[in-house]
Amino acid sequence: MSRLRAVVAKVAANWAMNREYKRTYAQLSRLTNRELADIGVRRCDIADIARKHVHQSF
């Protein structure tokens, strides 16, 4: 039974991480190129930034 709980907890954590990645990615993607430049982010770096954010948060 504890293995099942562990699997369920892992799946739930992965879903939460995926939701947070998508939320972060979407928020950054909505910014204009000028806004991204103001914060020092290139559009091609959005996926990496979102991934790093998720892994630091969890």
C-alpha positions in Angstrom: 0.0 0.0 0.0 2.8 2.4 0.7 4.2 1.9 -2.8 0.9 2.9 -4.2 0.9 6.0 -2.1 4.4 6.9 -3.2 3.4 6.5 -6.8 0.3 8.6 -6.4 2.4 11.3 -4.6 5.0 11.2 -7.4 2.3 11.6 -10.1 0.7 14.4 -8.2 4.0 16.2 -7.8 4.8 15.8 -11.5 1.3 17.2 -12.4 2.0 20.2 -10.1 5.4 20.8 -11.7 3.9 20.6 -15.2 1.1 23.1 -14.3 3.7 25.5 -12.9 5.9 25.1 -16.0 3.0 25.8 -18.3 1.9 28.8 -16.2 5.4 30.3 -16.1 6.0 29.7 -19.8 2.6 31.3 -20.7 3.3 34.3 -18.6 6.7 35.0 -20.1 5.4 34.2 -23.6 2.7 36.9 -23.3 5.4 39.6 -22.8 6.5 41.7 -25.7 10.0 41.4 -27.0 10.6 44.9 -25.5 9.4 43.8 -22.1 11.5 40.7 -22.3 14.6 42.8 -23.2 13.9 45.1 -20.3 14.2 42.1 -17.9 17.1 40.6 -19.8 15.4 37.6 -21.3 15.5 36.4 -24.8 12.4 34.8 -26.2 14.4 31.6 -27.1 15.3 31.3 -23.4 11.7 31.2 -22.0 11.5 27.4 -21.9 14.8 27.1 -20.0 13.8 29.8 -17.6 10.4 28.2 -16.9 12.1 24.8 -16.4 14.6 26.2 -14.0 11.9 28.0 -12.1 9.9 24.8 -11.6 12.9 22.8 -10.4 13.9 25.5 -7.9 10.3 25.8 -6.6 9.8 22.1 -5.9 
